[in-house]
Amino acid sequence: MSVWLPTAPCTPEACATHSDRTAAAPLAVLRLFAGVSAVLAGVLLSPLAALLGLLFGARLRHALTRCWARAVLRAFGVRVRVTGVPHGERASLVVANHISWLDIPLIAAVMPGRMLAKSEVRRWPVLGPLAARGGTLFLERDRLRALPRTVAAMADALRGGARVIVFPEGSTWCGRGQGRFRPAAFQAALDAGAAVQPVRIGYGPTGAAAFVGDDPLPASLWRVAAAGAVTAEIRLLPPILPGSRTDRRSLARSAQLAVDRLSANRAASSVHQCVNSMPAVASSRRTPS
């Protein structure tokens, strides 16, 4: 693995634990079975969803993606609070802090788009084929020379009207800390003249959701299913409009400031105030202050 790759100090032993109440074993098993089944259903139905998208347009495809993502979150017992509004339906670079594999269905439940993921995800069982069929852009993180080609592909997707979703920290952090936003992906927004929408993600309890270091995916799936309750909060922050920043580093810094660690911690501490108007996904569509 290349030394230039970003890493986080978080480890499963130190970060991915929690002392809150846990679900009874039968409920945890039921959640795990339901969650994996929901993901598998997405794999099996993704060709049909793609066909319907071609016939009836991106709006229907995005609606189907949102329904699937909400079903996954509901199956794992995750409750969601949404604050803010997406920057339109198309052509924006969405950048978020990265805590867990849950971030992917969480964002997809609110604002579906084409994800940028490490190439290793393509080889994951179940999730890998689903990601590929969903139009995920894959980055070979250990090949620096491949980065310009990936940035060009992202810019092409943005020019074509797609929403592209990136976790620019380059690695998962536990949510108690946060990594620096790497500037490379922001070049795609500059090249395409697209807006950048920062997104802040938080979970409570943090340890149950954290997927960090060498934590095996099955262990993380079980930890989420066995938690007494996991609440996710996603805050859609005001977009950074095209032309307001002239280089990728200043653009990355602006997005980083919008998704700072202190604000993320405050957001996580207020998660318990969530009031759900849906079984699993509650949406408060207002612009955050």
Backbone hydrogen bonds in HBPLUS format (Angstrom, degrees):
<---DONOR---> <-ACCEPTOR-->    atom                        ^
c    i                          cat <-CA-CA->   ^        H-A-AA   ^      H-
h    n   atom  resd res      DA  || num        DHA   H-A  angle D-A-AA Bond
n    s   type  num  typ     dist DA aas  dist angle  dist       angle   num
A0005-LEU N   A0002-SER O   3.39 MM   3  5.89 166.5  2.41 110.7 114.6     1
A0015-CYS N   A0011-THR O   2.82 MM   4  5.71 157.6  1.87 160.0 166.6     2
A0016-ALA N   A0012-PRO O   3.00 MM   4  4.56 135.8  2.20 109.4 122.6     3
A0228-GLY N   A0021-ARG O   3.00 MM 207  5.23 135.6  2.21 142.1 131.6     4
A0023-ALA N   A0226-ALA O   2.74 MM 203  5.13 163.8  1.77 137.0 142.4     5
A0027-LEU N   A0024-ALA O   3.02 MM   3  5.40 116.5  2.43 108.9 124.0     6
A0028-ALA N   A0024-ALA O   2.94 MM   4  6.22 159.4  1.98 158.2 165.1     7
A0029-VAL N   A0025-ALA O   2.96 MM   4  6.16 163.3  1.98 157.4 160.8     8
A0030-LEU N   A0026-PRO O   2.97 MM   4  6.14 156.8  2.02 143.8 150.6     9
A0031-ARG N   A0027-LEU O   2.84 MM   4  6.09 159.6  1.89 151.3 156.7    10
A0032-LEU N   A0028-ALA O   2.93 MM   4  6.16 162.7  1.96 149.8 154.5    11
A0033-PHE N   A0029-VAL O   2.93 MM   4  6.13 165.3  1.95 152.0 155.9    12
A0034-ALA N   A0030-LEU O   2.85 MM   4  6.00 164.1  1.87 150.9 156.1    13
A0035-GLY N   A0031-ARG O   2.74 MM   4  5.87 159.8  1.78 153.1 158.9    14
A0036-VAL N   A0032-LEU O   2.98 MM   4  6.11 172.7  1.99 152.9 154.8    15
A0037-SER N   A0033-PHE O   2.93 MM   4  5.99 154.1  2.00 143.9 152.0    16
A0038-ALA N   A0034-ALA O   2.90 MM   4  6.09 149.1  2.00 142.9 150.9    17
A0039-VAL N   A0035-GLY O   3.04 MM   4  6.37 154.6  2.11 148.1 154.6    18
A0040-LEU N   A0036-VAL O   2.90 MM   4  6.15 163.0  1.93 150.9 155.6    19
A0041-ALA N   A0037-SER O   2.83 MM   4  6.03 152.6  1.91 146.0 153.8    20
A0042-GLY N   A0038-ALA O   3.10 MM   4  6.37 146.4  2.22 138.4 146.8    21
A0042-GLY N   A0039-VAL O   3.03 MM   3  5.08 119.0  2.42  95.0 110.2    22
A0043-VAL N   A0039-VAL O   3.07 MM   4  6.51 147.2  2.19 145.8 154.9    23
A0043-VAL N   A0040-LEU O   3.06 MM   3  5.00 115.6  2.49  92.4 108.0    24
A0044-LEU N   A0040-LEU O   2.95 MM   4  6.27 165.2  1.97 157.5 160.1    25
A0045-LEU N   A0041-ALA O   2.90 MM   4  5.97 153.1  1.97 147.7 155.1    26
A0046-SER N   A0042-GLY O   2.91 MM   4  5.64 120.1  2.28 137.3 148.7    27
A0049-ALA N   A0045-LEU O   2.93 MM   4  6.23 158.4  1.98 155.6 162.8    28
A0050-ALA N   A0046-SER O   2.88 MM   4  6.05 155.3  1.94 149.5 155.8    29
A0051-LEU N   A0047-PRO O   2.99 MM   4  6.23 154.3  2.06 143.8 150.4    30
A0052-LEU N   A0048-LEU O   2.89 MM   4  6.17 163.4  1.92 153.5 157.7    31
A0053-GLY N   A0049-ALA O   2.88 MM   4  6.07 146.8  1.99 141.5 151.3    32
A0054-LEU N   A0050-ALA O   3.00 MM   4  6.31 148.5  2.10 144.0 151.7    33
A0055-LEU N   A0051-LEU O   2.99 MM   4  6.29 152.0  2.07 148.4 156.4    34
A0056-PHE N   A0052-LEU O   2.78 MM   4  5.81 160.8  1.81 151.6 156.7    35
A0057-GLY N   A0053-GLY O   2.71 MM   4  4.77 132.4  1.93 130.3 135.7    36
A0061-ARG N   A0057-GLY O   3.47 MM   4  6.80 164.8  2.49 144.9 149.1    37
A0062-HIS N   A0058-ALA O   2.81 MM   4  6.00 160.3  1.85 158.6 163.0    38
A0063-ALA N   A0059-ARG O   3.02 MM   4  6.22 150.1  2.11 140.6 149.0    39
A0064-LEU N   A0060-LEU O   2.94 MM   4  6.23 158.5  1.98 155.2 160.1    40
A0065-THR N   A0061-ARG O   2.97 MM   4  6.20 154.0  2.04 144.3 151.8    41
A0066-ARG N   A0062-HIS O   2.90 MM   4  6.13 159.5  1.94 149.8 154.7    42
A0067-CYS N   A0063-ALA O   3.05 MM   4  6.30 158.6  2.10 146.2 151.7    43
A0068-TRP N   A0064-LEU O   2.98 MM   4  6.23 160.0  2.02 149.3 154.6    44
A0069-ALA N   A0065-THR O   2.90 MM   4  6.11 169.3  1.91 156.5 159.3    45
A0070-ARG N   A0066-ARG O   2.97 MM   4  6.10 161.7  2.00 150.3 155.2    46
A0071-ALA N   A0067-CYS O   3.01 MM   4  6.18 147.7  2.11 141.2 150.3    47
A0071-ALA N   A0068-TRP O   3.08 MM   3  5.05 116.8  2.49  93.3 109.1    48
A0072-VAL N   A0068-TRP O   3.00 MM   4  6.36 151.6  2.08 151.9 159.2    49
A0073-LEU N   A0069-ALA O   3.06 MM   4  6.35 167.1  2.08 153.1 155.6    50
A0074-ARG N   A0070-ARG O   2.87 MM   4  5.98 162.7  1.90 148.3 153.8    51
A0075-ALA N   A0071-ALA O   2.90 MM   4  5.98 156.6  1.95 144.2 150.8    52
A0076-PHE N   A0072-VAL O   3.14 MM   4  6.42 152.9  2.22 149.3 155.3    53
A0078-VAL N   A0073-LEU O   2.91 MM   5  5.15 159.2  1.96 158.8 152.5    54
A0077-GLY N   A0074-ARG O   3.00 MM   3  5.06 156.6  2.06 104.9 111.6    55
A0079-ARG N   A0230-VAL O   2.88 MM 151  6.33 160.2  1.92 158.5 162.3    56
A0232-ALA N   A0079-ARG O   2.66 MM 153  6.06 166.1  1.68 165.8 167.6    57
A0080-VAL N   A0280-ALA O   2.96 MM 200  6.30 138.9  2.14 149.3 161.8    58
A0282-ALA N   A0080-VAL O   2.84 MM 202  5.70 161.9  1.88 144.8 149.5    59
A0081-ARG N   A0232-ALA O   2.80 MM 151  6.24 147.9  1.90 155.5 166.3    60
A0234-ILE N   A0081-ARG O   2.94 MM 153  6.34 163.8  1.97 169.2 174.6    61
A0082-VAL N   A0282-ALA O   3.17 MM 200  6.58 136.2  2.37 143.4 155.2    62
A0284-SER N   A0082-VAL O   2.71 MM 202  5.39 150.8  1.79 141.8 151.1    63
A0083-THR N   A0234-ILE O   3.04 MM 151  6.44 158.9  2.09 157.5 160.6    64
A0236-LEU N   A0083-THR O   2.78 MM 153  6.11 167.6  1.80 169.8 168.9    65
A0084-GLY N   A0286-ARG O   2.61 MM 202  4.56 105.3  2.16 133.7 150.5    66
A0088-GLY N   A0086-PRO O   3.00 MM   2  5.62 122.7  2.34 107.6  91.4    67
A0091-ALA N   A0161-GLY O   3.07 MM  70  4.39 146.7  2.19  97.4 101.7    68
A0164-VAL N   A0092-SER O   3.04 MM  72  6.41 154.5  2.11 153.7 161.9    69
A0093-LEU N   A0195-ALA O   2.84 MM 102  6.23 167.5  1.85 161.0 162.2    70
A0197-GLN N   A0093-LEU O   2.82 MM 104  6.13 156.2  1.88 141.8 149.6    71
A0094-VAL N   A0164-VAL O   2.77 MM  70  6.06 162.6  1.80 160.1 165.4    72
A0166-VAL N   A0094-VAL O   2.78 MM  72  6.09 166.3  1.80 172.0 176.5    73
A0095-VAL N   A0197-GLN O   3.07 MM 102  6.25 157.0  2.12 136.9 143.4    74
A0199-VAL N   A0095-VAL O   2.77 MM 104  5.93 141.6  1.91 160.0 160.7    75
A0096-ALA N   A0166-VAL O   3.17 MM  70  6.66 150.2  2.26 154.7 163.7    76
A0173-TRP N   A0098-HIS O   2.82 MM  75  6.14 165.0  1.84 155.6 155.8    77
A0211-PHE N   A0099-ILE O   3.09 MM 112  6.35 164.1  2.11 156.9 152.0    78
A0103-ASP N   A0100-SER O   3.08 MM   3  5.50 157.5  2.13 106.6 113.0    79
A0104-ILE N   A0101-TRP O   3.22 MM   3  5.92 149.1  2.32 115.8 121.2    80
A0106-LEU N   A0102-LEU O   2.97 MM   4  6.01 152.4  2.05 152.6 161.6    81
A0107-ILE N   A0103-ASP O   2.95 MM   4  6.07 164.6  1.97 149.1 151.0    82
A0108-ALA N   A0104-ILE O   3.01 MM   4  6.14 165.2  2.03 151.1 156.0    83
A0109-ALA N   A0105-PRO O   2.87 MM   4  5.86 137.3  2.05 139.0 148.0    84
A0110-VAL N   A0107-ILE O   2.98 MM   3  5.34 149.2  2.08 108.9 118.3    85
A0111-MET N   A0107-ILE O   2.73 MM   4  5.79 172.8  1.74 178.7 177.0    86
A0114-ARG N   A0163-ARG O   2.75 MM  49  6.16 158.2  1.80 168.0 165.2    87
A0165-ILE N   A0114-ARG O   2.85 MM  51  5.97 162.1  1.88 141.1 145.6    88
A0137-LEU N   A0115-MET O   2.67 MM  22  6.01 165.6  1.69 170.9 173.0    89
A0116-LEU N   A0165-ILE O   2.87 MM  49  6.12 139.0  2.04 174.1 172.3    90
A0117-ALA N   A0137-LEU O   2.88 MM  20  6.28 157.1  1.93 159.4 166.8    91
A0139-LEU N   A0117-ALA O   2.79 MM  22  6.03 154.5  1.85 154.0 161.1    92
A0121-VAL N   A0118-LYS O   3.02 MM   3  5.85 154.1  2.09 123.0 128.8    93
A0119-SER N   A0139-LEU O   2.86 MM  20  5.27 140.7  2.01 144.4 136.8    94
A0122-ARG N   A0119-SER O   3.11 MM   3  5.64 142.0  2.26 110.9 119.8    95
A0123-ARG N   A0120-GLU O   2.98 MM   3  5.53 147.7  2.09 112.4 121.2    96
A0124-TRP N   A0121-VAL O   3.00 MM   3  5.17 162.0  2.03 109.7 115.6    97
A0128-GLY N   A0124-TRP O   3.07 MM   4  4.58 139.5  2.24 115.2 123.2    98
A0127-LEU N   A0125-PRO O   2.63 MM   2  5.64 137.6  1.80 113.9  99.1    99
A0130-LEU N   A0126-VAL O   3.42 MM   4  6.58 159.1  2.47 145.2 151.2   100
A0131-ALA N   A0127-LEU O   2.87 MM   4  6.04 156.7  1.92 151.7 157.9   101
A0132-ALA N   A0128-GLY O   3.02 MM   4  6.31 163.2  2.05 156.8 161.0   102
A0133-ARG N   A0129-PRO O   3.02 MM   4  6.18 163.5  2.05 148.2 152.3   103
A0134-GLY N   A0130-LEU O   3.00 MM   4  6.10 134.0  2.21 139.5 151.9   104
A0134-GLY N   A0131-ALA O   3.16 MM   3  5.07 129.1  2.43  92.4 106.2   105
A0136-THR N   A0131-ALA O   3.13 MM   5  5.48 158.8  2.18 158.2 154.9   106
A0135-GLY N   A0132-ALA O   3.23 MM   3  5.56 161.4  2.27 112.2 113.7   107
A0143-ARG N   A0140-GLU O   3.07 MM   3  5.59 162.8  2.10 120.1 122.5   108
A0146-ALA N   A0143-ARG O   2.99 MM   3  5.55 151.4  2.07 113.8 122.2   109
A0147-LEU N   A0144-LEU O   3.12 MM   3  5.48 159.8  2.16 110.6 116.8   110
A0150-THR N   A0146-ALA O   3.19 MM   4  6.51 152.4  2.27 149.7 157.7   111
A0150-THR N   A0147-LEU O   3.04 MM   3  5.11 116.8  2.46  99.0 114.6   112
A0151-VAL N   A0147-LEU O   2.94 MM   4  6.22 162.3  1.97 161.4 166.2   113
A0152-ALA N   A0148-PRO O   2.93 MM   4  6.12 156.4  1.99 145.7 152.2   114
A0153-ALA N   A0149-ARG O   3.01 MM   4  6.26 150.6  2.10 141.5 149.3   115
A0154-MET N   A0150-THR O   2.96 MM   4  6.28 152.2  2.04 148.5 156.2   116
A0155-ALA N   A0151-VAL O   2.93 MM   4  6.23 158.7  1.98 150.3 156.0   117
A0156-ASP N   A0152-ALA O   2.94 MM   4  6.18 156.0  2.00 147.7 154.1   118
A0157-ALA N   A0153-ALA O   3.01 MM   4  6.25 154.8  2.07 143.7 150.3   119
A0158-LEU N   A0154-MET O   2.94 MM   4  6.26 155.5  2.00 150.3 157.1   120
A0159-ARG N   A0155-ALA O   2.87 MM   4  6.13 159.7  1.91 151.4 157.0   121
A0160-GLY N   A0156-ASP O   2.97 MM   4  6.17 140.9  2.12 141.0 151.7   122
A0162-ALA N   A0157-ALA O   2.96 MM   5  5.40 157.0  2.02 156.6 150.1   123
A0161-GLY N   A0158-LEU O   2.96 MM   3  5.19 160.4  1.99 109.7 114.4   124
A0170-GLY N   A0167-PHE O   3.16 MM   3  6.19 167.1  2.17 130.4 133.0   125
A0182-ARG N   A0168-PRO O   2.85 MM  14  5.33 178.7  1.85 136.3 136.6   126
A0186-PHE N   A0183-PRO O   2.99 MM   3  5.45 133.3  2.21 112.9 125.8   127
A0187-GLN N   A0184-ALA O   3.07 MM   3  5.66 155.4  2.13 114.9 122.0   128
A0188-ALA N   A0185-ALA O   3.14 MM   3  5.73 144.2  2.27 111.5 119.5   129
A0190-LEU N   A0186-PHE O   3.23 MM   4  6.62 157.5  2.28 147.6 153.4   130
A0191-ASP N   A0187-GLN O   2.84 MM   4  6.07 164.9  1.87 155.7 159.6   131
A0192-ALA N   A0188-ALA O   2.98 MM   4  6.08 149.3  2.07 143.5 151.5   132
A0193-GLY N   A0189-ALA O   2.86 MM   4  5.71 117.9  2.25 137.9 152.3   133
A0194-ALA N   A0189-ALA O   2.95 MM   5  4.84 158.4  2.00 139.4 144.1   134
A0193-GLY N   A0190-LEU O   3.31 MM   3  5.12 145.4  2.44  93.6 103.4   135
A0196-VAL N   A0240-ILE O   2.96 MM  44  5.05 164.4  1.99 142.4 147.4   136
A0240-ILE N   A0196-VAL O   2.66 MM  44  5.05 166.8  1.67 157.3 160.8   137
A0237-LEU N   A0198-PRO O   3.04 MM  39  5.48 153.1  2.12 154.9 161.0   138
A0200-ARG N   A0235-ARG O   2.97 MM  35  5.06 163.6  1.99 144.9 149.2   139
A0235-ARG N   A0200-ARG O   2.83 MM  35  5.06 166.8  1.85 152.7 157.3   140
A0202-GLY N   A0233-GLU O   2.94 MM  31  5.19 148.1  2.04 150.3 156.7   141
A0233-GLU N   A0202-GLY O   2.81 MM  31  5.19 165.6  1.83 155.7 156.4   142
A0204-GLY N   A0231-THR O   2.93 MM  27  5.30 144.7  2.06 147.9 158.3   143
A0231-THR N   A0204-GLY O   2.84 MM  27  5.30 167.1  1.85 153.5 157.5   144
A0209-ALA N   A0206-THR O   3.20 MM   3  5.62 127.9  2.49 107.1 119.0   145
A0210-ALA N   A0206-THR O   3.09 MM   4  6.18 147.5  2.20 154.6 164.6   146
A0215-ASP N   A0212-VAL O   3.11 MM   3  5.81 158.4  2.16 137.6 144.3   147
A0220-SER N   A0216-PRO O   3.15 MM   4  6.52 154.1  2.22 151.5 159.2   148
A0221-LEU N   A0217-LEU O   2.90 MM   4  6.17 161.8  1.93 160.5 165.7   149
A0222-TRP N   A0218-PRO O   3.03 MM   4  6.22 159.9  2.07 147.1 152.0   150
A0223-ARG N   A0219-ALA O   2.97 MM   4  6.16 153.8  2.04 143.8 151.3   151
A0224-VAL N   A0220-SER O   3.06 MM   4  6.31 160.0  2.10 154.1 157.5   152
A0225-ALA N   A0221-LEU O   3.05 MM   4  6.27 164.3  2.07 148.0 152.8   153
A0226-ALA N   A0222-TRP O   2.81 MM   4  5.90 147.3  1.92 149.5 158.4   154
A0227-ALA N   A0224-VAL O   3.33 MM   3  5.34 153.0  2.40  99.6 107.3   155
A0244-SER N   A0241-LEU O   3.24 MM   3  5.92 163.2  2.27 138.7 140.4   156
A0251-LEU N   A0247-ASP O   3.11 MM   4  6.30 152.9  2.19 149.0 157.4   157
A0252-ALA N   A0248-ARG O   2.87 MM   4  5.98 155.1  1.93 142.0 148.4   158
A0253-ARG N   A0249-ARG O   2.93 MM   4  6.16 156.5  1.99 146.3 152.8   159
A0254-SER N   A0250-SER O   3.01 MM   4  6.16 156.8  2.06 142.2 147.9   160
A0255-ALA N   A0251-LEU O   3.09 MM   4  6.36 160.3  2.13 148.0 152.9   161
A0256-GLN N   A0252-ALA O   2.86 MM   4  6.02 154.3  1.92 146.9 155.0   162
A0257-LEU N   A0253-ARG O   2.92 MM   4  6.16 156.9  1.97 151.5 156.3   163
A0258-ALA N   A0254-SER O   3.22 MM   4  6.48 146.3  2.34 139.1 147.7   164
A0259-VAL N   A0255-ALA O   3.16 MM   4  6.44 131.7  2.41 140.2 152.8   165
A0259-VAL N   A0256-GLN O   3.07 MM   3  5.15 134.5  2.28  98.0 110.6   166
A0264-ALA N   A0260-ASP O   3.03 MM   4  6.26 155.8  2.09 149.0 156.6   167
A0265-ASN N   A0261-ARG O   2.91 MM   4  6.16 154.9  1.98 152.3 158.5   168
A0266-ARG N   A0262-LEU O   2.98 MM   4  6.28 156.1  2.03 148.2 154.9   169
A0267-ALA N   A0263-SER O   2.85 MM   4  6.09 155.4  1.91 147.5 154.7   170
A0268-ALA N   A0264-ALA O   2.95 MM   4  6.20 157.0  2.00 147.2 153.0   171
A0269-SER N   A0265-ASN O   3.00 MM   4  6.22 152.1  2.08 146.1 153.2   172
A0270-SER N   A0266-ARG O   3.21 MM   4  6.43 131.6  2.46 140.8 152.0   173
A0270-SER N   A0267-ALA O   3.21 MM   3  5.34 139.6  2.38  99.0 110.0   174
A0271-VAL N   A0268-ALA O   3.28 MM   3  5.28 165.1  2.30 104.7 108.6   175
A0273-GLN N   A0270-SER O   3.11 MM   3  5.79 164.9  2.13 119.3 124.1   176
A0274-CYS N   A0271-VAL O   3.00 MM   3  5.76 158.3  2.04 128.5 129.8   177
A0286-ARG N   A0284-SER O   3.01 MM   2  5.94 124.8  2.33 111.6  95.9   178
